[in-house]
Amino acid sequence: MEIVGDQNELEKEVGDVFFALTNYARFLGINPENALRRTNEKFIVRFNYIEKKIGESGRTIGESNIEEMDRFWEESKTKL
């Protein structure tokens, strides 16, 4: 996917969104660092599930495709 526009300006805009979300989280009484850490941990657990499921067939992630990985991702949401 090609990003159209000035990369520096886009980074500034994304930074503004992160800043706003951080302040909104604080407004809600949520520690934004804890929220992000928990999301990262959840991602790692789900991705490990994908690797495990693909590995059970004797293949690696590189030998899979996005459709299969997405199927295991959705499956991990219900099993973990």
PDB file with one MODEL, atoms N, CA, C and O in Angstrom:
MODEL        1
ATOM      1  N   MET A   1       0.840  -1.170   0.000  1.00  0.00           N
ATOM      2  CA  MET A   1       0.000   0.000   0.000  1.00  0.00           C
ATOM      3  C   MET A   1       0.887   1.236   0.000  1.00  0.00           C
ATOM      4  O   MET A   1       1.750   1.386   0.866  1.00  0.00           O
ATOM      5  N   GLU A   2       0.684   2.092  -0.939  1.00  0.00           N
ATOM      6  CA  GLU A   2       1.467   3.318  -1.030  1.00  0.00           C
ATOM      7  C   GLU A   2       0.735   4.440  -0.310  1.00  0.00           C
ATOM      8  O   GLU A   2      -0.465   4.649  -0.487  1.00  0.00           O
ATOM      9  N   ILE A   3       1.493   5.146   0.499  1.00  0.00           N
ATOM     10  CA  ILE A   3       0.922   6.289   1.216  1.00  0.00           C
ATOM     11  C   ILE A   3       1.156   7.531   0.381  1.00  0.00           C
ATOM     12  O   ILE A   3       2.286   7.848   0.012  1.00  0.00           O
ATOM     13  N   VAL A   4       0.070   8.229   0.091  1.00  0.00           N
ATOM     14  CA  VAL A   4       0.156   9.438  -0.711  1.00  0.00           C
ATOM     15  C   VAL A   4       0.283  10.626   0.229  1.00  0.00           C
ATOM     16  O   VAL A   4      -0.437  10.715   1.223  1.00  0.00           O
ATOM     17  N   GLY A   5       1.185  11.528  -0.078  1.00  0.00           N
ATOM     18  CA  GLY A   5       1.343  12.724   0.741  1.00  0.00           C
ATOM     19  C   GLY A   5       2.704  12.758   1.408  1.00  0.00           C
ATOM     20  O   GLY A   5       3.532  11.863   1.237  1.00  0.00           O
ATOM     21  N   ASP A   6       2.902  13.800   2.159  1.00  0.00           N
ATOM     22  CA  ASP A   6       4.160  14.024   2.847  1.00  0.00           C
ATOM     23  C   ASP A   6       4.226  13.116   4.085  1.00  0.00           C
ATOM     24  O   ASP A   6       3.415  13.255   5.000  1.00  0.00           O
ATOM     25  N   GLN A   7       5.178  12.202   4.111  1.00  0.00           N
ATOM     26  CA  GLN A   7       5.324  11.247   5.213  1.00  0.00           C
ATOM     27  C   GLN A   7       5.469  11.960   6.552  1.00  0.00           C
ATOM     28  O   GLN A   7       4.913  11.514   7.555  1.00  0.00           O
ATOM     29  N   ASN A   8       6.193  13.034   6.575  1.00  0.00           N
ATOM     30  CA  ASN A   8       6.398  13.789   7.806  1.00  0.00           C
ATOM     31  C   ASN A   8       5.071  14.350   8.330  1.00  0.00           C
ATOM     32  O   ASN A   8       4.804  14.300   9.530  1.00  0.00           O
ATOM     33  N   GLU A   9       4.260  14.873   7.446  1.00  0.00           N
ATOM     34  CA  GLU A   9       2.960  15.419   7.850  1.00  0.00           C
ATOM     35  C   GLU A   9       2.018  14.319   8.322  1.00  0.00           C
ATOM     36  O   GLU A   9       1.274  14.499   9.286  1.00  0.00           O
ATOM     37  N   LEU A  10       2.056  13.174   7.634  1.00  0.00           N
ATOM     38  CA  LEU A  10       1.226  12.041   8.050  1.00  0.00           C
ATOM     39  C   LEU A  10       1.626  11.553   9.440  1.00  0.00           C
ATOM     40  O   LEU A  10       0.764  11.222  10.254  1.00  0.00           O
ATOM     41  N   GLU A  11       2.925  11.508   9.711  1.00  0.00           N
ATOM     42  CA  GLU A  11       3.384  11.099  11.039  1.00  0.00           C
ATOM     43  C   GLU A  11       2.893  12.072  12.104  1.00  0.00           C
ATOM     44  O   GLU A  11       2.508  11.654  13.196  1.00  0.00           O
ATOM     45  N   LYS A  12       2.904  13.339  11.801  1.00  0.00           N
ATOM     46  CA  LYS A  12       2.394  14.336  12.747  1.00  0.00           C
ATOM     47  C   LYS A  12       0.914  14.110  13.037  1.00  0.00           C
ATOM     48  O   LYS A  12       0.479  14.194  14.185  1.00  0.00           O
ATOM     49  N   GLU A  13       0.152  13.824  11.998  1.00  0.00           N
ATOM     50  CA  GLU A  13      -1.289  13.599  12.172  1.00  0.00           C
ATOM     51  C   GLU A  13      -1.556  12.346  13.001  1.00  0.00           C
ATOM     52  O   GLU A  13      -2.410  12.352  13.888  1.00  0.00           O
ATOM     53  N   VAL A  14      -0.824  11.271  12.709  1.00  0.00           N
ATOM     54  CA  VAL A  14      -0.993  10.045  13.483  1.00  0.00           C
ATOM     55  C   VAL A  14      -0.584  10.290  14.939  1.00  0.00           C
ATOM     56  O   VAL A  14      -1.235   9.798  15.861  1.00  0.00           O
ATOM     57  N   GLY A  15       0.477  11.039  15.138  1.00  0.00           N
ATOM     58  CA  GLY A  15       0.896  11.412  16.496  1.00  0.00           C
ATOM     59  C   GLY A  15      -0.198  12.169  17.225  1.00  0.00           C
ATOM     60  O   GLY A  15      -0.424  11.941  18.413  1.00  0.00           O
ATOM     61  N   ASP A  16      -0.881  13.067  16.525  1.00  0.00           N
ATOM     62  CA  ASP A  16      -1.997  13.809  17.129  1.00  0.00           C
ATOM     63  C   ASP A  16      -3.120  12.867  17.554  1.00  0.00           C
ATOM     64  O   ASP A  16      -3.727  13.048  18.610  1.00  0.00           O
ATOM     65  N   VAL A  17      -3.391  11.858  16.720  1.00  0.00           N
ATOM     66  CA  VAL A  17      -4.432  10.888  17.059  1.00  0.00           C
ATOM     67  C   VAL A  17      -4.027  10.104  18.307  1.00  0.00           C
ATOM     68  O   VAL A  17      -4.846   9.916  19.207  1.00  0.00           O
ATOM     69  N   PHE A  18      -2.778   9.645  18.373  1.00  0.00           N
ATOM     70  CA  PHE A  18      -2.297   8.929  19.564  1.00  0.00           C
ATOM     71  C   PHE A  18      -2.410   9.803  20.807  1.00  0.00           C
ATOM     72  O   PHE A  18      -2.841   9.343  21.865  1.00  0.00           O
ATOM     73  N   PHE A  19      -2.024  11.050  20.670  1.00  0.00           N
ATOM     74  CA  PHE A  19      -2.081  11.987  21.794  1.00  0.00           C
ATOM     75  C   PHE A  19      -3.519  12.162  22.269  1.00  0.00           C
ATOM     76  O   PHE A  19      -3.788  12.140  23.470  1.00  0.00           O
ATOM     77  N   ALA A  20      -4.434  12.334  21.333  1.00  0.00           N
ATOM     78  CA  ALA A  20      -5.845  12.513  21.685  1.00  0.00           C
ATOM     79  C   ALA A  20      -6.404  11.261  22.358  1.00  0.00           C
ATOM     80  O   ALA A  20      -7.134  11.361  23.343  1.00  0.00           O
ATOM     81  N   LEU A  21      -6.067  10.087  21.832  1.00  0.00           N
ATOM     82  CA  LEU A  21      -6.544   8.840  22.434  1.00  0.00           C
ATOM     83  C   LEU A  21      -5.983   8.649  23.842  1.00  0.00           C
ATOM     84  O   LEU A  21      -6.683   8.178  24.737  1.00  0.00           O
ATOM     85  N   THR A  22      -4.727   9.016  24.028  1.00  0.00           N
ATOM     86  CA  THR A  22      -4.115   8.922  25.348  1.00  0.00           C
ATOM     87  C   THR A  22      -4.853   9.812  26.338  1.00  0.00           C
ATOM     88  O   THR A  22      -5.158   9.390  27.454  1.00  0.00           O
ATOM     89  N   ASN A  23      -5.135  11.026  25.934  1.00  0.00           N
ATOM     90  CA  ASN A  23      -5.866  11.937  26.822  1.00  0.00           C
ATOM     91  C   ASN A  23      -7.289  11.457  27.077  1.00  0.00           C
ATOM     92  O   ASN A  23      -7.802  11.607  28.186  1.00  0.00           O
ATOM     93  N   TYR A  24      -7.925  10.888  26.076  1.00  0.00           N
ATOM     94  CA  TYR A  24      -9.282  10.365  26.248  1.00  0.00           C
ATOM     95  C   TYR A  24      -9.278   9.191  27.228  1.00  0.00           C
ATOM     96  O   TYR A  24     -10.161   9.081  28.078  1.00  0.00           O
ATOM     97  N   ALA A  25      -8.283   8.320  27.102  1.00  0.00           N
ATOM     98  CA  ALA A  25      -8.159   7.192  28.031  1.00  0.00           C
ATOM     99  C   ALA A  25      -8.019   7.708  29.458  1.00  0.00           C
ATOM    100  O   ALA A  25      -8.671   7.203  30.372  1.00  0.00           O
ATOM    101  N   ARG A  26      -7.184   8.698  29.645  1.00  0.00           N
ATOM    102  CA  ARG A  26      -7.004   9.274  30.989  1.00  0.00           C
ATOM    103  C   ARG A  26      -8.307   9.876  31.494  1.00  0.00           C
ATOM    104  O   ARG A  26      -8.639   9.738  32.671  1.00  0.00           O
ATOM    105  N   PHE A  27      -9.040  10.534  30.622  1.00  0.00           N
ATOM    106  CA  PHE A  27     -10.339  11.109  30.984  1.00  0.00           C
ATOM    107  C   PHE A  27     -11.288  10.016  31.491  1.00  0.00           C
ATOM    108  O   PHE A  27     -12.072  10.240  32.413  1.00  0.00           O
ATOM    109  N   LEU A  28     -11.203   8.834  30.875  1.00  0.00           N
ATOM    110  CA  LEU A  28     -12.042   7.703  31.265  1.00  0.00           C
ATOM    111  C   LEU A  28     -11.510   6.963  32.493  1.00  0.00           C
ATOM    112  O   LEU A  28     -12.138   6.022  32.977  1.00  0.00           O
ATOM    113  N   GLY A  29     -10.358   7.390  32.989  1.00  0.00           N
ATOM    114  CA  GLY A  29      -9.762   6.735  34.148  1.00  0.00           C
ATOM    115  C   GLY A  29      -8.984   5.478  33.796  1.00  0.00           C
ATOM    116  O   GLY A  29      -8.763   4.618  34.648  1.00  0.00           O
ATOM    117  N   ILE A  30      -8.570   5.374  32.541  1.00  0.00           N
ATOM    118  CA  ILE A  30      -7.816   4.219  32.058  1.00  0.00           C
ATOM    119  C   ILE A  30      -6.360   4.623  31.880  1.00  0.00           C
ATOM    120  O   ILE A  30      -6.057   5.668  31.306  1.00  0.00           O
ATOM    121  N   ASN A  31      -5.471   3.783  32.378  1.00  0.00           N
ATOM    122  CA  ASN A  31      -4.052   4.021  32.167  1.00  0.00           C
ATOM    123  C   ASN A  31      -3.723   3.585  30.740  1.00  0.00           C
ATOM    124  O   ASN A  31      -3.784   2.394  30.438  1.00  0.00           O
ATOM    125  N   PRO A  32      -3.377   4.521  29.859  1.00  0.00           N
ATOM    126  CA  PRO A  32      -3.157   4.165  28.452  1.00  0.00           C
ATOM    127  C   PRO A  32      -1.999   3.190  28.250  1.00  0.00           C
ATOM    128  O   PRO A  32      -2.052   2.361  27.342  1.00  0.00           O
ATOM    129  N   GLU A  33      -0.966   3.270  29.067  1.00  0.00           N
ATOM    130  CA  GLU A  33       0.154   2.327  28.929  1.00  0.00           C
ATOM    131  C   GLU A  33      -0.293   0.910  29.270  1.00  0.00           C
ATOM    132  O   GLU A  33       0.080  -0.044  28.587  1.00  0.00           O
ATOM    133  N   ASN A  34      -1.092   0.773  30.329  1.00  0.00           N
ATOM    134  CA  ASN A  34      -1.600  -0.555  30.687  1.00  0.00           C
ATOM    135  C   ASN A  34      -2.510  -1.099  29.592  1.00  0.00           C
ATOM    136  O   ASN A  34      -2.445  -2.283  29.262  1.00  0.00           O
ATOM    137  N   ALA A  35      -3.345  -0.252  29.037  1.00  0.00           N
ATOM    138  CA  ALA A  35      -4.261  -0.679  27.978  1.00  0.00           C
ATOM    139  C   ALA A  35      -3.473  -1.175  26.770  1.00  0.00           C
ATOM    140  O   ALA A  35      -3.801  -2.217  26.202  1.00  0.00           O
ATOM    141  N   LEU A  36      -2.452  -0.447  26.377  1.00  0.00           N
ATOM    142  CA  LEU A  36      -1.637  -0.852  25.230  1.00  0.00           C
ATOM    143  C   LEU A  36      -0.860  -2.126  25.531  1.00  0.00           C
ATOM    144  O   LEU A  36      -0.751  -3.002  24.673  1.00  0.00           O
ATOM    145  N   ARG A  37      -0.323  -2.236  26.734  1.00  0.00           N
ATOM    146  CA  ARG A  37       0.416  -3.437  27.129  1.00  0.00           C
ATOM    147  C   ARG A  37      -0.492  -4.662  27.067  1.00  0.00           C
ATOM    148  O   ARG A  37      -0.085  -5.708  26.562  1.00  0.00           O
ATOM    149  N   ARG A  38      -1.706  -4.540  27.571  1.00  0.00           N
ATOM    150  CA  ARG A  38      -2.635  -5.665  27.549  1.00  0.00           C
ATOM    151  C   ARG A  38      -2.992  -6.059  26.112  1.00  0.00           C
ATOM    152  O   ARG A  38      -3.114  -7.244  25.800  1.00  0.00           O
ATOM    153  N   THR A  39      -3.155  -5.077  25.258  1.00  0.00           N
ATOM    154  CA  THR A  39      -3.449  -5.371  23.852  1.00  0.00           C
ATOM    155  C   THR A  39      -2.276  -6.071  23.184  1.00  0.00           C
ATOM    156  O   THR A  39      -2.469  -7.015  22.417  1.00  0.00           O
ATOM    157  N   ASN A  40      -1.071  -5.619  23.469  1.00  0.00           N
ATOM    158  CA  ASN A  40       0.115  -6.272  22.904  1.00  0.00           C
ATOM    159  C   ASN A  40       0.219  -7.718  23.377  1.00  0.00           C
ATOM    160  O   ASN A  40       0.541  -8.608  22.590  1.00  0.00           O
ATOM    161  N   GLU A  41      -0.054  -7.956  24.664  1.00  0.00           N
ATOM    162  CA  GLU A  41      -0.013  -9.316  25.193  1.00  0.00           C
ATOM    163  C   GLU A  41      -1.064 -10.193  24.523  1.00  0.00           C
ATOM    164  O   GLU A  41      -0.795 -11.349  24.198  1.00  0.00           O
ATOM    165  N   LYS A  42      -2.255  -9.650  24.317  1.00  0.00           N
ATOM    166  CA  LYS A  42      -3.324 -10.391  23.656  1.00  0.00           C
ATOM    167  C   LYS A  42      -2.917 -10.738  22.221  1.00  0.00           C
ATOM    168  O   LYS A  42      -3.155 -11.852  21.754  1.00  0.00           O
ATOM    169  N   PHE A  43      -2.303  -9.774  21.529  1.00  0.00           N
ATOM    170  CA  PHE A  43      -1.837 -10.008  20.167  1.00  0.00           C
ATOM    171  C   PHE A  43      -0.817 -11.151  20.133  1.00  0.00           C
ATOM    172  O   PHE A  43      -0.898 -12.037  19.282  1.00  0.00           O
ATOM    173  N   ILE A  44       0.133 -11.125  21.055  1.00  0.00           N
ATOM    174  CA  ILE A  44       1.184 -12.150  21.086  1.00  0.00           C
ATOM    175  C   ILE A  44       0.581 -13.524  21.309  1.00  0.00           C
ATOM    176  O   ILE A  44       0.966 -14.483  20.640  1.00  0.00           O
ATOM    177  N   VAL A  45      -0.361 -13.635  22.239  1.00  0.00           N
ATOM    178  CA  VAL A  45      -1.008 -14.923  22.509  1.00  0.00           C
ATOM    179  C   VAL A  45      -1.729 -15.416  21.261  1.00  0.00           C
ATOM    180  O   VAL A  45      -1.621 -16.590  20.906  1.00  0.00           O
ATOM    181  N   ARG A  46      -2.453 -14.542  20.601  1.00  0.00           N
ATOM    182  CA  ARG A  46      -3.194 -14.951  19.397  1.00  0.00           C
ATOM    183  C   ARG A  46      -2.255 -15.320  18.255  1.00  0.00           C
ATOM    184  O   ARG A  46      -2.503 -16.287  17.534  1.00  0.00           O
ATOM    185  N   PHE A  47      -1.182 -14.558  18.088  1.00  0.00           N
ATOM    186  CA  PHE A  47      -0.246 -14.867  17.008  1.00  0.00           C
ATOM    187  C   PHE A  47       0.467 -16.184  17.283  1.00  0.00           C
ATOM    188  O   PHE A  47       0.713 -16.963  16.362  1.00  0.00           O
ATOM    189  N   ASN A  48       0.801 -16.435  18.549  1.00  0.00           N
ATOM    190  CA  ASN A  48       1.398 -17.728  18.905  1.00  0.00           C
ATOM    191  C   ASN A  48       0.449 -18.873  18.579  1.00  0.00           C
ATOM    192  O   ASN A  48       0.888 -19.944  18.162  1.00  0.00           O
ATOM    193  N   TYR A  49      -0.836 -18.655  18.766  1.00  0.00           N
ATOM    194  CA  TYR A  49      -1.836 -19.665  18.430  1.00  0.00           C
ATOM    195  C   TYR A  49      -1.799 -19.957  16.926  1.00  0.00           C
ATOM    196  O   TYR A  49      -1.839 -21.114  16.508  1.00  0.00           O
ATOM    197  N   ILE A  50      -1.722 -18.902  16.131  1.00  0.00           N
ATOM    198  CA  ILE A  50      -1.639 -19.069  14.676  1.00  0.00           C
ATOM    199  C   ILE A  50      -0.404 -19.892  14.314  1.00  0.00           C
ATOM    200  O   ILE A  50      -0.494 -20.837  13.531  1.00  0.00           O
ATOM    201  N   GLU A  51       0.746 -19.535  14.880  1.00  0.00           N
ATOM    202  CA  GLU A  51       1.981 -20.266  14.589  1.00  0.00           C
ATOM    203  C   GLU A  51       1.861 -21.735  14.990  1.00  0.00           C
ATOM    204  O   GLU A  51       2.320 -22.621  14.269  1.00  0.00           O
ATOM    205  N   LYS A  52       1.243 -21.986  16.140  1.00  0.00           N
ATOM    206  CA  LYS A  52       1.061 -23.357  16.616  1.00  0.00           C
ATOM    207  C   LYS A  52       0.177 -24.154  15.664  1.00  0.00           C
ATOM    208  O   LYS A  52       0.514 -25.279  15.296  1.00  0.00           O
ATOM    209  N   LYS A  53      -0.945 -23.578  15.266  1.00  0.00           N
ATOM    210  CA  LYS A  53      -1.879 -24.280  14.389  1.00  0.00           C
ATOM    211  C   LYS A  53      -1.244 -24.578  13.027  1.00  0.00           C
ATOM    212  O   LYS A  53      -1.413 -25.671  12.488  1.00  0.00           O
ATOM    213  N   ILE A  54      -0.527 -23.625  12.484  1.00  0.00           N
ATOM    214  CA  ILE A  54       0.134 -23.846  11.195  1.00  0.00           C
ATOM    215  C   ILE A  54       1.257 -24.872  11.358  1.00  0.00           C
ATOM    216  O   ILE A  54       1.464 -25.726  10.496  1.00  0.00           O
ATOM    217  N   GLY A  55       1.972 -24.774  12.472  1.00  0.00           N
ATOM    218  CA  GLY A  55       3.052 -25.722  12.747  1.00  0.00           C
ATOM    219  C   GLY A  55       2.570 -27.158  12.878  1.00  0.00           C
ATOM    220  O   GLY A  55       3.299 -28.096  12.558  1.00  0.00           O
ATOM    221  N   GLU A  56       1.335 -27.328  13.351  1.00  0.00           N
ATOM    222  CA  GLU A  56       0.775 -28.678  13.486  1.00  0.00           C
ATOM    223  C   GLU A  56       0.655 -29.383  12.138  1.00  0.00           C
ATOM    224  O   GLU A  56       0.585 -30.610  12.076  1.00  0.00           O
ATOM    225  N   SER A  57       0.631 -28.611  11.071  1.00  0.00           N
ATOM    226  CA  SER A  57       0.564 -29.206   9.732  1.00  0.00           C
ATOM    227  C   SER A  57       1.961 -29.354   9.117  1.00  0.00           C
ATOM    228  O   SER A  57       2.103 -29.714   7.949  1.00  0.00           O
ATOM    229  N   GLY A  58       2.989 -29.069   9.929  1.00  0.00           N
ATOM    230  CA  GLY A  58       4.360 -29.219   9.450  1.00  0.00           C
ATOM    231  C   GLY A  58       4.845 -28.066   8.594  1.00  0.00           C
ATOM    232  O   GLY A  58       5.850 -28.183   7.891  1.00  0.00           O
ATOM    233  N   ARG A  59       4.125 -26.942   8.654  1.00  0.00           N
ATOM    234  CA  ARG A  59       4.511 -25.779   7.849  1.00  0.00           C
ATOM    235  C   ARG A  59       4.904 -24.619   8.743  1.00  0.00           C
ATOM    236  O   ARG A  59       4.720 -24.656   9.959  1.00  0.00           O
ATOM    237  N   THR A  60       5.448 -23.593   8.118  1.00  0.00           N
ATOM    238  CA  THR A  60       5.811 -22.365   8.830  1.00  0.00           C
ATOM    239  C   THR A  60       4.836 -21.251   8.429  1.00  0.00           C
ATOM    240  O   THR A  60       4.055 -21.395   7.489  1.00  0.00           O
ATOM    241  N   ILE A  61       4.904 -20.168   9.150  1.00  0.00           N
ATOM    242  CA  ILE A  61       4.077 -18.994   8.838  1.00  0.00           C
ATOM    243  C   ILE A  61       4.296 -18.562   7.395  1.00  0.00           C
ATOM    244  O   ILE A  61       3.347 -18.201   6.699  1.00  0.00           O
ATOM    245  N   GLY A  62       5.534 -18.597   6.951  1.00  0.00           N
ATOM    246  CA  GLY A  62       5.857 -18.185   5.594  1.00  0.00           C
ATOM    247  C   GLY A  62       5.230 -19.063   4.522  1.00  0.00           C
ATOM    248  O   GLY A  62       5.104 -18.654   3.368  1.00  0.00           O
ATOM    249  N   GLU A  63       4.840 -20.268   4.907  1.00  0.00           N
ATOM    250  CA  GLU A  63       4.220 -21.191   3.957  1.00  0.00           C
ATOM    251  C   GLU A  63       2.694 -21.132   4.020  1.00  0.00           C
ATOM    252  O   GLU A  63       2.009 -21.883   3.326  1.00  0.00           O
ATOM    253  N   SER A  64       2.178 -20.249   4.842  1.00  0.00           N
ATOM    254  CA  SER A  64       0.741 -20.076   4.984  1.00  0.00           C
ATOM    255  C   SER A  64       0.275 -18.931   4.093  1.00  0.00           C
ATOM    256  O   SER A  64       1.056 -18.377   3.319  1.00  0.00           O
ATOM    257  N   ASN A  65      -0.994 -18.585   4.209  1.00  0.00           N
ATOM    258  CA  ASN A  65      -1.522 -17.429   3.480  1.00  0.00           C
ATOM    259  C   ASN A  65      -2.421 -16.631   4.416  1.00  0.00           C
ATOM    260  O   ASN A  65      -2.767 -17.091   5.505  1.00  0.00           O
ATOM    261  N   ILE A  66      -2.785 -15.460   3.989  1.00  0.00           N
ATOM    262  CA  ILE A  66      -3.539 -14.550   4.849  1.00  0.00           C
ATOM    263  C   ILE A  66      -4.907 -15.115   5.222  1.00  0.00           C
ATOM    264  O   ILE A  66      -5.392 -14.878   6.329  1.00  0.00           O
ATOM    265  N   GLU A  67      -5.524 -15.849   4.324  1.00  0.00           N
ATOM    266  CA  GLU A  67      -6.837 -16.426   4.612  1.00  0.00           C
ATOM    267  C   GLU A  67      -6.760 -17.445   5.749  1.00  0.00           C
ATOM    268  O   GLU A  67      -7.600 -17.452   6.649  1.00  0.00           O
ATOM    269  N   GLU A  68      -5.742 -18.303   5.694  1.00  0.00           N
ATOM    270  CA  GLU A  68      -5.576 -19.304   6.743  1.00  0.00           C
ATOM    271  C   GLU A  68      -5.237 -18.635   8.071  1.00  0.00           C
ATOM    272  O   GLU A  68      -5.792 -18.987   9.111  1.00  0.00           O
ATOM    273  N   MET A  69      -4.323 -17.670   8.029  1.00  0.00           N
ATOM    274  CA  MET A  69      -3.949 -16.981   9.261  1.00  0.00           C
ATOM    275  C   MET A  69      -5.140 -16.243   9.859  1.00  0.00           C
ATOM    276  O   MET A  69      -5.315 -16.226  11.078  1.00  0.00           O
ATOM    277  N   ASP A  70      -5.951 -15.640   9.014  1.00  0.00           N
ATOM    278  CA  ASP A  70      -7.137 -14.935   9.500  1.00  0.00           C
ATOM    279  C   ASP A  70      -8.127 -15.914  10.137  1.00  0.00           C
ATOM    280  O   ASP A  70      -8.745 -15.601  11.155  1.00  0.00           O
ATOM    281  N   ARG A  71      -8.274 -17.074   9.548  1.00  0.00           N
ATOM    282  CA  ARG A  71      -9.173 -18.090  10.104  1.00  0.00           C
ATOM    283  C   ARG A  71      -8.703 -18.509  11.495  1.00  0.00           C
ATOM    284  O   ARG A  71      -9.511 -18.609  12.419  1.00  0.00           O
ATOM    285  N   PHE A  72      -7.400 -18.754  11.650  1.00  0.00           N
ATOM    286  CA  PHE A  72      -6.859 -19.129  12.960  1.00  0.00           C
ATOM    287  C   PHE A  72      -6.932 -17.953  13.944  1.00  0.00           C
ATOM    288  O   PHE A  72      -7.141 -18.160  15.139  1.00  0.00           O
ATOM    289  N   TRP A  73      -6.763 -16.731  13.450  1.00  0.00           N
ATOM    290  CA  TRP A  73      -6.884 -15.542  14.305  1.00  0.00           C
ATOM    291  C   TRP A  73      -8.281 -15.477  14.914  1.00  0.00           C
ATOM    292  O   TRP A  73      -8.439 -15.277  16.118  1.00  0.00           O
ATOM    293  N   GLU A  74      -9.283 -15.649  14.069  1.00  0.00           N
ATOM    294  CA  GLU A  74     -10.668 -15.617  14.552  1.00  0.00           C
ATOM    295  C   GLU A  74     -10.935 -16.774  15.508  1.00  0.00           C
ATOM    296  O   GLU A  74     -11.636 -16.618  16.508  1.00  0.00           O
ATOM    297  N   GLU A  75     -10.368 -17.935  15.190  1.00  0.00           N
ATOM    298  CA  GLU A  75     -10.522 -19.103  16.061  1.00  0.00           C
ATOM    299  C   GLU A  75      -9.892 -18.837  17.428  1.00  0.00           C
ATOM    300  O   GLU A  75     -10.445 -19.225  18.458  1.00  0.00           O
ATOM    301  N   SER A  76      -8.755 -18.187  17.433  1.00  0.00           N
ATOM    302  CA  SER A  76      -8.063 -17.909  18.702  1.00  0.00           C
ATOM    303  C   SER A  76      -8.912 -17.022  19.612  1.00  0.00           C
ATOM    304  O   SER A  76      -8.824 -17.129  20.835  1.00  0.00           O
ATOM    305  N   LYS A  77      -9.722 -16.160  19.033  1.00  0.00           N
ATOM    306  CA  LYS A  77     -10.572 -15.274  19.820  1.00  0.00           C
ATOM    307  C   LYS A  77     -11.605 -16.058  20.634  1.00  0.00           C
ATOM    308  O   LYS A  77     -12.006 -15.626  21.715  1.00  0.00           O
ATOM    309  N   THR A  78     -12.026 -17.193  20.120  1.00  0.00           N
ATOM    310  CA  THR A  78     -13.050 -17.979  20.812  1.00  0.00           C
ATOM    311  C   THR A  78     -12.438 -19.035  21.733  1.00  0.00           C
ATOM    312  O   THR A  78     -13.106 -19.516  22.648  1.00  0.00           O
ATOM    313  N   LYS A  79     -11.172 -19.401  21.500  1.00  0.00           N
ATOM    314  CA  LYS A  79     -10.551 -20.489  22.266  1.00  0.00           C
ATOM    315  C   LYS A  79      -9.635 -19.995  23.375  1.00  0.00           C
ATOM    316  O   LYS A  79      -9.337 -20.744  24.305  1.00  0.00           O
ATOM    317  N   LEU A  80      -9.187 -18.757  23.295  1.00  0.00           N
ATOM    318  CA  LEU A  80      -8.222 -18.266  24.292  1.00  0.00           C
ATOM    319  C   LEU A  80      -8.840 -17.222  25.195  1.00  0.00           C
ATOM    320  O   LEU A  80      -8.169 -16.704  26.088  1.00  0.00           O
TER     321      LEU A  80
ENDMDL
END
